[in-house]
Every structure is written in C-alpha cells, then in structure tokens.
Amino acid sequence: MAEDENSSFRTVLVAVIANAGIAVAKVVAALLTGSASMWAEAAHSVADTGNEVLLFVGLRKSARGPDAERPFGYGQERYFWAFLAALGIFLVGGTLSIGEGIRSLLLPEPVESLWVGVAVLLVATVFEAYSWHTARKQLKQDAAERQRSMREHLARASDPSATTVFLEDTAALVGLAVALAALLLHAWTGWATWDAIGSIFIGVLLIVVAFLLARRSKSLLLEESAPDDVVEPIRQRVAAADWVGEPATVHAVYVGPSSLLVNIRLTPDQRHRDEPAAALIGQVDRLRAELLDDPAIAQVTITVTGADQGAVAASQ
C-alpha cells in the first residue's frame, strides 16, 4: 500500500509540473495567435493544473491514519477531492472551451503568429505524453497485480488519482491534435469556423471526461460494493475455515483506496454448531484476525447465525 501511495504521489506531481508549464506556454501562444482552439487548450491546461493540485491535496489529506473522529481513516478524502477535480474539468475546461468556440463563430478573427502556436502545441504534446505515460504505467502495474485488463481497472479502481490523470491526459492529447488541425486549417483556408469547431469539440470532450470521473467518484463516495474480483477471495478464505458450514454472505465496501470494510454473515457446520459459546467466539476471533492480516482490509464484522438464521454470536 505504501508503494501504491508513492506511485500516486509521483503520477500526480508529474502531471502538476507538466500542466503548469504547458498552461503558461498556451496562454502566451493564445495571446499571440488569437486562435479560439488555442484559447480552448489554454483553458484546458489551466483547468488540468488546478485539478491536479486538488488531487494532490486529496492525497495529502487521505494519508492520515484512523482517529476518534474517523475510525476507518481519511481515505475517502481522495474521493471528495477527485470529485471536485471532475467539476473543475467541466466548469473551467469544458464550458469555457465551448464558450470560446461560440464567441469565435460570432466574432471570427484571423490567425497570427501561426508557427508560434504550432510550436507550442508540439512541445505541449511531448510533456502531456510523458505525464500520460506515467499515469498509464501506474495503472498497468495496478491492473496486472489485480489480474485485470486496463479497461476493467479503469472502471473498478479504488484510487481515483491515477485514473483522473490518465483520462485528463488522454483528453489533452486528443485536444492537442484537434487544436493543431484546427489552427492549420484556419491558416490554410482562412475560414475561422475551423478554429471554432475545434474549440467546441475540445469542450465537449472535456465534459464527457468530467462526467465519467464524477460518476466514478460519486460511486466511491456512496460506498458501492467492492467488485467481485475483490470480494471473492475473501469469501473463499472464509469458506476455507473448517468450522464454517453454509456458504457465507460477504459484503465489502471501500472506505478509502485499497481499504475495505467487510461484513460477513455465516453459519457453523453441524459439528461445531453445538459448541460452547466461548469456543465459537474464539473461532470467530481467529478468523477475523486472519482476515485483518490483509493490509487491504481495514475492519471486519462477523455475525454467526444458527440454522434457523437467528444470530448467536458476533465479533467486530
């Protein structure tokens, strides 16, 4: 888990540095060229920089351990700040880009200093590609550890940091290609609508990315069930206990990145059903201790029922 934390910090830090430099360069280029697509890209990079700062804040706050106020730790801080980052992509990146595109349709302007804009976009592509590669490398490593495909991991990951950076940078690379094409077509044809179309396309792209990220953060904040590939190994470990009878019911939710709250309901097998309560509680405590040895499990509650489903013992 500590290694995962370090990887997330590195991914977000690389993204912050890369996007801050790119944002400054794009603003200067937008002022020189007057291109709507360049202004859209500048807004995009400013939004990305702010969003990665929000992710960094979330990483710092979520690193605190459990205390009296937060017995399961502060892991969900990361989900909250990732949700704010998604709102930032929508408000600052998406809506401003669409607004700039509409303004360019109504008040078209000629492109100036074309090659300055082209050079900035090409340099920005190099920096964005490095940030994208860093995020993708972390996601591929995490997916391989959990025996998932990249697509499955993007949908199921409990840490939104690398996912947010990866999707932002993917959108940025597509946006850079669109901005470059719009800028060149505008200069070549003299038709400013190309630039406006490029800006609006970038805005729509950012809104789609913002929706996907916000939806995932919302699910994690509302404590959706952990995916089957996470719950099933826990269920198998419970079933492997020689005193457990009927198939156990196992529920697990994330209370932070790679941090699970597990609730188990089980029935002892026939041989152990009539044991003294003290012996049964000892079995439950040992099973709970074994599960808590897994660093991904923050807390376990085990409820033991009889054959008639009446609760006879519990351990928290």
Secondary structure as UniProt FT lines:
FT   HELIX           2..33
FT   HELIX           36..62
FT   TURN            71..72
FT   TURN            75..76
FT   HELIX           77..88
FT   HELIX           89..95
FT   HELIX           96..106
FT   HELIX           114..145
FT   TURN            146..147
FT   HELIX           150..156
FT   HELIX           160..189
FT   HELIX           193..221
FT   TURN            222..223
FT   HELIX           228..239
FT   TURN            242..243
FT   STRAND          249..256
FT   TURN            257..258
FT   STRAND          259..266
FT   TURN            270..274
FT   HELIX           277..292
FT   TURN            295..296
FT   STRAND          297..305
FT   TURN            307..308
FT   STRAND          311..315
//
